[in-house]
Amino acid sequence: MYLKTASKLNSELKEMKIERPKTPRKLPNVLSKEEIIKIVSVLKNLKHRTVISLIYSAGLRISEAVKMEIRDIDFNRKIINIKDAKGKKDRQTALSLKIEKLLLEYMAFYKPSKYIFEGAGGEKYSERSIQQVFTRAVIKGIFLLNKK
């Protein structure tokens, strides 16, 4: 019954040329450089340090980082190719010198075969794992910031 009434109301509003108010978009909470340095400094695992640093440096979404394949990084041109980004569009972003060194160290140690960040069995690392790593690092990093 509710859906039928809501549908009827929507069609009546359209006929009257009344638009629904748009919901305001909130700006994301951007971390300071000092906060990021503290967060990354508490990460002892090379994979975790690399993925969080790459996400921050290249402005990636977690989903973009986990889908990234070895062939998506052009070390010669210092470019990261991101496929199927938001809106199903491909885009490129810069590969910084610091992240390049960190990625090369990571790849030499872990030797990924397809995805840059692989989980068990060579599959891509899970988004949830990265979220958990980041959450734990933020908690530890905030503790260190507040200890000053």
Beta strands, then each sheet from edge to edge (+ up, - down):
strand 1: 73-74
strand 2: 79-82
strand 3: 91-94
sheet 1: 1+ 2- 3+
end
